[in-house]
Amino acid sequence: MKTDRQTDRICYLAGWCILAFISLIAILLKTAGVSLTDWIRPCMFHRVTGFFCPGCGGTRAVAAFFQGDWLSSFLYHPIVCYTAVVGGCFMISQTVEKLSNGKLPVGMHYRSCYLWIALVITLLHFAVSNISLL
């Protein structure tokens, strides 16, 4: 299934907006000397049920990823590394294609399968985390 150019353009612009937002937050946290984990409240799902929610570990994974500890980031929640790799490949390949004015048609295109893979990763992490509790 081919992706239309409009969808790729929207994803590309959204990627730049997300990168700008993440950079701004990282600069603010670094200059304020605050840790990302200081801002997050405890997980209510975990508090009520005793089980991990599908997103548990995400904040620690993001913090570890930005500190360059990619193995810990993957172990905390693999979706962070998956998103960084897939998103990074998309942004880099789209940028190369745009800078070459289409002469290098290497741009990665949006596919819904990337979202399905993300869902499977999240559900597997959810299952493995909770099975390890038992």
Secondary structure, 3 states (H helix, E strand, C coil): CCCCHHHHHHHHHHHHHHHHHHHHHHHHHHHHCCCHHHHCCCCHHHHHHCCCCCCCCHHHHHHHHHCCCHHHHHHHCHHHHHHHHHHHHHHHHHHHHHHCCCCCCCCCCCCHHHHHHHHHHHHHHHHHHHHHHC
